[in-house]
Amino acid sequence: MRLRDTDPLTLRSGTSQPVPNSTLEELVDRLIQVSGRPEEIHAELDEARISLPFLKDGGRGLTTILSCLARRRNIKVAMEIWHWMDKSNIPKCVYHYNSLISVCEKCKDWRMALDILQWMDKANPPVQKNEITYSAAISACEKSGNYQIALDLLDQMEKTCEGKSVIPYNAAISACEKGLNSVTALRIFDRMKSRNIAPTVVTYSALISACEKCGQWKLALDTLQEMKHAGFGCNVIAYSAAIAALAKGQEWQLALQLFRELQESGETPSVVTYNTTMTALERGLQWEKALDLFDEMKRNHLPVTVVSYGSALSACEKGYQYIQCLDYLDEMTERGIPKNVIIFGAAMSCMEKCRKAGTFVCYVL
């Protein structure tokens, strides 16, 4: 699970009148139905431009349609709308470009997002990029892990825009997380604060995740403490990321401490929180505590996953608990949770350590 910022396009609307949701959805449904047949898409749009008030001016309502296609992750129809706008001589403004880049972001097509930025420069006259433009493009790069390009875009934005939104910085930090570069993530964090842009809980969570991916558990813990001092309190996603960092650093005491601290705050730990804490305990050879936490997870009626069972089986291996290992395998079958290579590997390792490999072979067969 991941915290999400507000969609970049909601920072400022490109429409001056509300668009009826039912009418909009019906139009988008029809466009998707004829996807792959450009002439029919163009015909639908020609008819809609005549009959629907919000499309009569030709341009403003199209940003709303493109935004709807972004939510549905349909770049094919969005591009056909773009071609239809060219064919119909409909002027394009920054809102149209921003909406199309947002479609690329949702579809994880960062190359097309960068192409659209170039289209803005080549337009006659050139279309001035704004903070929303860069936010959407950086987010597109973030989803593909292209942190260096995301940083270049952030540099361009700071040189050309006077905006104060936290969204592009959060996206750039997340890009660094995917690029396994916690040092650069911290630099971006410092840059935004130097520009008097207040970090949000999304910012802190992304930075903690970047530290976790790079094995920087002390830095992750410091960032979590700073988040709490900033008044954000206990956040499940941030705590889960910090616990994951502690698991990698084999700091099971601190991981369990954070887990209980989260519970005492009144927040409900997620499946991810339980899984990462169990991993920390299992790696710290605290197999009994890990299995106790697994039982607690099931008592609280949380949807246990294959990852949960993987941690439980690894704990069984550490404690030479082969009977419990077999019980968990049966339990997975009863719950309809498919077993993967990691599950079978952990189970086999447990049975081998207990000198019960033959029993496991019979069980599998």
C-alpha positions in Angstrom: 0.0 0.0 0.0 1.2 3.4 -0.8 0.2 6.9 0.2 -0.9 9.0 -2.7 -0.8 12.7 -3.3 -3.6 14.7 -4.8 -3.6 14.2 -8.6 -1.5 16.9 -10.2 -4.4 18.0 -12.4 -6.6 18.8 -9.3 -4.2 21.6 -8.3 -6.0 23.8 -10.8 -8.9 23.1 -13.0 -8.9 23.9 -16.7 -12.7 24.0 -16.9 -15.0 26.8 -15.9 -18.2 24.8 -15.7 -19.1 21.5 -14.2 -19.4 18.5 -16.5 -22.3 16.0 -15.7 -20.6 12.8 -14.6 -23.2 10.5 -16.1 -23.0 12.2 -19.5 -19.2 12.2 -19.4 -18.9 8.5 -18.5 -21.4 7.5 -21.2 -19.3 9.4 -23.8 -16.1 7.8 -22.6 -17.7 4.4 -22.6 -18.7 4.8 -26.2 -15.2 6.0 -27.2 -13.6 3.0 -25.5 -16.1 0.7 -27.3 -14.9 1.8 -30.7 -11.2 1.9 -29.6 -9.1 0.8 -32.5 -11.4 2.4 -35.1 -10.2 6.1 -35.3 -12.9 7.1 -37.8 -15.6 6.0 -35.3 -14.0 7.8 -32.4 -13.8 11.0 -34.5 -17.5 10.6 -35.5 -18.5 10.2 -31.9 -16.6 13.3 -30.9 -18.1 15.3 -33.9 -21.6 14.4 -32.7 -20.8 15.1 -29.0 -19.3 18.5 -29.9 -22.7 19.5 -31.4 -25.0 17.9 -28.8 -23.2 18.3 -25.5 -22.9 21.9 -24.0 -19.6 21.3 -22.2 -18.0 20.4 -25.6 -19.4 23.2 -27.7 -16.5 25.5 -27.1 -14.3 22.7 -28.5 -11.6 22.7 -25.9 -12.5 23.0 -22.2 -14.6 19.8 -21.8 -11.9 17.8 -23.5 -9.6 18.2 -20.5 -12.2 16.5 -18.4 -12.5 13.6 -20.9 -8.8 13.2 -21.0 -8.7 13.1 -17.2 -11.4 10.4 -17.2 -9.3 8.4 -19.7 -6.3 8.8 -17.3 -8.3 7.3 -14.5 -9.2 4.4 -16.8 -5.6 4.1 -18.1 -6.5 4.3 -21.7 -3.8 6.1 -23.7 -5.0 4.8 -27.1 -8.3 6.6 -27.0 -6.6 9.7 -25.5 -4.2 9.9 -28.4 -7.1 9.6 -30.9 -8.8 12.5 -29.2 -5.5 14.4 -29.6 -5.5 13.6 -33.4 -9.1 14.6 -33.6 -8.3 18.0 -32.0 -5.7 18.5 -34.7 -8.2 17.5 -37.5 -10.9 19.8 -36.0 -8.5 22.7 -35.6 -9.2 23.0 -31.9 -6.6 25.1 -30.2 -4.6 23.3 -27.4 -3.7 25.0 -24.2 -1.6 23.9 -21.3 -4.5 22.2 -19.6 -4.9 19.8 -22.6 -1.2 19.0 -22.5 -1.3 18.5 -18.8 -4.2 16.1 -19.1 -2.5 14.1 -21.8 0.7 13.8 -19.8 -1.4 12.6 -16.9 -2.8 9.8 -19.1 0.8 8.8 -19.8 1.7 8.9 -16.2 -1.2 6.6 -15.3 -0.2 4.2 -18.1 3.5 4.3 -17.1 4.5 5.6 -20.5 7.2 8.0 -19.5 8.7 8.2 -23.0 5.4 9.6 -24.4 5.2 12.0 -21.5 8.6 13.4 -22.5 7.5 13.6 -26.1 4.5 15.7 -25.1 6.8 18.1 -23.3 8.7 18.5 -26.6 5.4 19.1 -28.4 4.7 22.0 -26.1 8.0 23.6 -27.1 7.4 23.0 -30.8 3.8 24.3 -30.8 3.2 27.6 -32.6 3.3 29.6 -30.4 5.1 27.5 -27.8 2.9 26.4 -24.8 4.3 27.5 -21.5 4.8 24.7 -19.0 3.5 25.1 -15.5 4.0 23.3 -12.2 1.2 20.8 -13.0 3.0 20.0 -16.3 6.2 19.1 -14.5 4.4 17.3 -11.7 2.6 14.9 -14.1 5.8 14.3 -16.1 7.9 13.7 -13.0 5.2 11.3 -11.7 5.4 9.4 -15.1 9.2 9.0 -14.7 8.7 8.0 -11.0 6.4 5.1 -11.9 9.0 3.8 -14.3 12.0 4.3 -11.9 13.7 6.8 -14.1 14.9 8.9 -11.2 17.6 10.8 -13.2 15.1 12.1 -15.7 12.8 13.0 -12.9 15.6 15.0 -11.3 16.3 16.8 -14.6 12.6 17.8 -14.9 12.6 19.0 -11.3 15.6 21.2 -12.1 13.8 22.6 -15.1 10.7 23.3 -13.0 12.6 25.2 -10.4 14.2 27.4 -13.0 10.9 28.2 -14.9 8.1 28.0 -12.3 7.3 29.8 -9.1 5.0 27.1 -7.8 5.0 25.9 -4.2 3.4 22.4 -4.6 4.9 19.5 -2.7 3.7 17.0 -5.3 6.6 17.1 -7.8 9.1 16.8 -4.9 7.3 13.8 -3.5 7.3 12.2 -7.0 11.0 12.8 -7.4 11.8 11.3 -4.0 9.7 8.3 -4.9 11.7 8.0 -8.1 14.9 8.0 -6.1 13.5 5.2 -4.0 12.8 3.1 -7.1 16.3 4.0 -8.3 17.8 2.9 -5.0 19.3 6.3 -4.4 18.6 7.5 -0.8 21.4 10.2 -0.9 19.7 12.0 -3.8 16.3 11.6 -2.1 17.7 13.4 1.0 19.1 16.2 -1.2 15.6 16.7 -2.8 14.1 16.7 0.7 16.5 19.4 1.8 15.9 21.4 -1.4 12.2 21.5 -0.9 12.6 22.7 2.7 15.0 25.4 1.5 12.3 26.7 -0.8 9.8 26.8 2.1 7.8 23.9 0.8 6.4 22.0 3.8 6.9 18.2 3.7 3.7 16.1 4.0 3.3 12.6 5.4 3.7 11.4 1.8 7.1 13.1 1.6 8.3 11.5 4.8 6.9 8.0 3.8 8.7 8.2 0.4 11.9 9.2 2.1 11.7 6.4 4.7 11.0 4.0 1.9 14.1 5.2 0.0 16.2 4.7 3.1 14.7 1.2 3.5 15.5 0.2 0.0 19.2 1.3 0.5 19.5 -0.4 3.9 19.8 2.8 5.8 17.8 1.9 8.9 19.2 4.6 11.1 18.4 7.3 8.6 14.9 5.8 8.2 14.4 6.0 12.0 15.6 9.6 12.1 13.2 10.5 9.3 10.3 8.9 11.2 11.2 10.8 14.3 11.3 14.1 12.3 7.9 13.3 10.9 6.5 12.8 14.3 8.1 16.0 15.6 6.5 17.8 12.6 3.1 16.9 14.0 2.1 14.1 11.7 1.9 11.5 14.5 1.8 7.8 13.8 1.2 6.8 10.1 0.8 3.2 9.2 2.6 3.4 5.9 5.5 5.4 7.3 5.8 3.0 10.2 5.7 0.0 7.9 8.5 1.4 5.8 10.6 2.1 8.9 10.0 -1.4 10.3 11.0 -2.9 6.9 14.3 -0.9 7.1 14.9 -2.2 10.7 14.2 -5.8 9.4 16.9 -5.4 6.9 19.2 -4.1 9.6 18.3 -7.0 11.9 17.1 -4.7 14.5 14.1 -6.7 15.7 13.8 -5.0 19.1 13.3 -1.6 17.5 11.0 -3.1 14.9 8.8 -4.6 17.5 8.9 -1.4 19.5 7.6 0.6 16.5 4.9 -2.0 15.9 3.6 -1.7 19.5 3.9 2.1 19.4 1.7 2.2 16.3 -0.9 0.0 18.0 -0.8 2.1 21.2 -1.4 5.3 19.1 -4.8 3.9 18.1 -3.8 3.2 14.5 -4.5 -0.3 13.2 -1.4 -2.0 11.7 -1.9 -3.2 8.1 -1.0 -6.5 6.6 2.2 -5.0 5.4 3.0 -3.8 8.9 2.5 -7.3 10.3 4.5 -8.9 7.5 7.5 -6.7 7.9 7.5 -7.0 11.7 7.3 -10.8 11.4 10.2 -10.7 9.0 12.2 -8.6 11.5 11.5 -11.1 14.3 12.3 -14.1 12.1 15.6 -12.6 11.0 16.4 -11.9 14.6 15.9 -15.5 15.5 12.8 -14.6 17.5 10.7 -17.3 16.0 8.2 -17.6 18.8 7.5 -13.9 18.8 7.0 -14.0 15.0 4.5 -16.9 15.2 2.7 -15.1 18.1 2.4 -12.1 15.8 1.1 -14.3 13.0 -1.6 -15.7 15.4 -2.5 -12.1 16.4 -2.8 -11.1 12.8 -5.3 -13.9 12.2 -7.2 -13.1 15.4 -7.7 -9.6 14.1 -9.2 -11.0 10.9 -6.6 -9.4 8.7 -6.3 -11.0 5.2 -3.1 -13.0 5.6 -1.1 -13.3 2.3 1.5 -15.6 0.8 4.1 -13.2 2.2 2.7 -13.7 5.7 2.9 -17.5 5.4 6.4 -17.1 4.0 7.6 -15.3 7.1 5.8 -17.8 9.3 7.4 -20.7 7.6 10.8 -19.1 7.9 10.2 -18.7 11.6 9.3 -22.4 11.8 12.6 -23.2 10.2 14.5 -21.1 12.8 12.7 -22.9 15.6 12.8 -26.4 14.1 9.0 -26.5 14.2 8.3 -29.0 11.3 4.8 -30.0 12.5 3.7 -26.3 12.6 5.2 -25.9 9.2 3.0 -28.7 7.8 0.0 -27.2 9.5 0.6 -23.9 7.8 0.9 -25.5 4.4 -2.5 -27.2 5.0 -3.9 -23.9 6.2 -2.8 -22.2 3.0 -4.7 -24.9 1.0 -7.8 -24.4 3.1 -7.7 -20.6 2.6 -7.1 -21.0 -1.1 -3.7 -19.2 -1.0 -1.5 -20.5 -3.8 2.0 -21.7 -2.7 5.0 -20.3 -4.6 8.6 -21.2 -4.9 9.5 -19.2 -1.8 6.9 -21.1 0.3 8.1 -24.5 -0.8 11.7 -23.5 -0.4 11.1 -22.3 3.2 9.1 -25.4 4.0 11.7 -27.7 2.5 14.5 -26.0 4.5 12.6 -26.4 7.7 12.0 -30.1 7.1 15.6 -30.7 6.2 16.8 -29.1 9.4 14.4 -31.3 11.3 15.6 -34.3 9.3 12.1 -34.8 7.9 12.9 -34.2 4.2 11.3 -37.5 3.3 8.1 -36.6 5.1 8.0 -33.3 3.1 8.5 -35.2 -0.2 5.6 -37.5 0.6 3.5 -34.4 1.5 4.2 -32.7 -1.8 3.6 -35.8 -3.8 
